Amino acid sequence: MSHGPETSNKQPAPQQGQAPFAIDGFIFDLDGTLLDTLTSLANCYNRVLTQLGFATHATDAYRYFIGDGARRCVERCLPANARSDAVIDQALALQQQDYANSWQQDAQPYPGISAMLQQLARDPRPLAVLSNKDQAFTQLCVSHFFPNIEFQQVVGFSASVPHKPDPTGARQIARALGIPCQRLALIGDTAMDMATASTCEMQAVGVLWGFRDRQELLSAGATSLLATPADLLLLVQEPVERR
């Protein structure tokens, strides 16, 4: 079965000029890769800052606040002179309460994501999600925004899975799928994703529609860059017998 779009005079192409590679499974980051949650998260954190009497930030500032878990984002968006453990704990508790009621607001899959996932779901290769979002919210978002896509593993931050770039979650997924790390692609939009892939010896595939830019992804070890979700279908070869 072919995974590419029908032949036309203009097809998207992987940005790094890399030849297609054989892969047996796909691990996707969530925020900034599958889901455009920038406005949703920025609004959530800004509401917390307002409750605490602090200045808010422009939505674009959260491109660099988000990515390393909720606590780290809280710390980054607080004023430098207010980053005590007590204030961070208070702000994090408020953020968790707010996000429990607002996680689905102002969030949606990026254009082309659902079509790409539907195409990948038609072949035997498994799909998985690995996020730095808390496990409960990761599961909620995946179930809500992709109800018709079967992800064989959905892993977020928890007591047993540290935030990326710690490789624990990625390796856990590889073991659960029964696929060597070298035969998996990890697709994400930040340096954390690329570093995780590199540590695990997975294919490090960066996306250019997310929160961070090309230079960050390349500097962190991206072996391929995708301009659109459809590019992934051209980059990976047909499923092959596992070795």
N, C-alpha and C positions, 0 to 999 in steps of 0.2 A: 504494500500500500504506500502510495506517495504521501508525504507530509507537506509538500510545498503547494503553493497556490497554482492555479492553472497557468500555463505558459503565456506570457505576454511580453510586450516589448520593454516593459519597465518592471523589474522585480526588485524588491528590497534586498540589500546585501549586508552581511555582517561587516561591522565597521573596521575590524582589524585585518581583513583580508585573509582570515584563516580558512583553510580548507575544512569541509564538513568532517566531523569526528563521530565515531561510534560511541553511543551512550546507551545505558540500560535503564536509566531513571532520572527524574528531575526533582530537585529540591528548590522551592521558591521561597524567597523572603516575602513578607506580606506588605507592610506599610512602605510605600514608595516603589514597590515592584508590581504587585498584583492590585493593590488598592491605593487610590489617591485619597489619603487621609490627612493631608497637610492642613486644610482649613478646619476640619473636624478637631484635630488635636490642638491646633493653635487656639481655637475658640475655647476649648476646654481649659487649657492652662491659663489663658487670659482671664477667664471667669474666676479661677482660683486666685490669681494675683489681685484682681479687683476686690474679692472678699477679704483679702489680707491687707488691703490698702496700699498695694504696690503698683507701680506703673506697668502697663501692658506692652507687648511687643508687636511689631508688624508680622503678618503671617509668614512672610518669606524668611524672617529671622529663625523660625522654627525648623527650617531645613537643616540647620546645624545644631539645634538643640535636641532634636529627635534622633533616635537611632541606637542609644545605649541603655534603653530601659526608662521606666517612668521616674524613678528616683533621680537618675542623672539628669533628666530633662528638667525636673523641678529645680535642681541645684543650679543648672545653667540659666534658667529664666528668672531666678531670684536676684535681687540686687546683691552685689559683692559683699556688702556689709550686713546682709541678712541671712547668710548661708550657715547658720549654726545648725547643729543636729536637731534641736528642738523645733526650729522654724521649718526645716526641711521635712521633718516627720509630720508636722501639722499640715503643711502644704500638700504632701503626698496623700495623706488621709482624705483631704478635701478633693484632690484630683480623682482618687479612686471612686469616691461617692458620686462625683459629677459624671465621670466617664461611664459608670454603670448605667446611667440614664441617657447618655448622649452618644454612645459609641457608633450608632448607625446614622447620626445626623451629619450632613455635609460630607459624606464619604461615598465613594463609588469606585467600581473597577475602572482602570484606565481604558481608554478606547482601544479596542482590539484584543484585550486580555481574554474576555469570555470566549471569543471565537478561537483564539489560539489554544486555550485550555480544552475546548470541545474537540478540536482537531487532535490534540495529543491524547485525549481520553479514548480515542477510537482504536488505539493500538495497545499491546499488552504492557508497555512500559509504565511503571507506577509513577504517580505524582505525590509529592509531599510538600508540606509547608514547615519552615523553620523561622520563627519570629522572636525578636527581643521583647515583644509585647507579652504581658502576663498570659499564662496558659488559658485561663478562663476567657479572657477577651479575644485571644487568638482563635479559640474554638468558636466563639459566638460569631465573629466576623466571617470566618470561613463558611460556617453553616448558613449564615444569612445571605451573603453576597454570592456564594457559589453553590446553591442547593442541589444543582444537577451534576456537579463534578465530584467524582470519587477521589478523594485524597486518602491514600492508604496510611499516611502518618501526618498528624498535625501537632506540632511541638512548639510550645512557647516557653517563656521563662517560668521556672518553678524552683522549689527548694532543691530539686535534684538535677536541674538543667540550668547552668549559669548563662548569662548573656553571651552572645557572640562578641568577640571572636574566639571565646573558649570553644574548643571543638566537640565538647561533650554531646550536644544536641545533634550535630551533624553525624557523628559516629553512631549515636543511638539509632538514628533513622537508617543508616546504612546496614546496621546489624538486623534491624527489624525487617528490612526489605530483603535481606540476604544477598546484597549486591556489594562487591568490592568498592571502596571509595573511589578508586581510579576510574570506575565505570559510571560514576554519577556526575551530573552537572549541578552546580549550585548557582542559582540565578538571583542577583540582587542589585541594589542601587547604591551601596555605601562601601567604604573601605572595610568595615567590619565583616561584610559578606565575603569580599574578596580574600581577606586574611584568613577567614574560617576555611574557605575552599582550599587555599594554598596549604594551610596546616594539615588538612585532611587528604591532600593530593587529589582533590576533586577538580573538575573543570571549572574555572572561575569565570563566570559569564556576567558582565556588567550591563546594566540597562541605562539608557540615556534619557528616559522620560521621568525618572524619579527625583529624589530630593537632592542628590549630589551631582557633581559634574564629571566630565570625561577624565580630567587630569587626576582627580582623586582616585578614580577607579583604576587607571593605568598605574599610578604610583603604588597602589595597594596590591598589584599583581594580577589584574584582569588579563585573561588570555584572549578574550573576545569581547566586543562591545556590540550591543544591539540598539538600533535607532527606533525600531518598532517591534511590537510583539511578534509580528509575522516573520521577522528575521530569524527567530529561534527555529522555526520550521525549516528554514533553508540551511541552518548551521549544522543540524544534527542529521546523521545518516539514518537509514532505515534500521529498525530493530534487528539485532543480530543475536545469534545463540550466545549465551553467556559462557565465559571461559572458566 
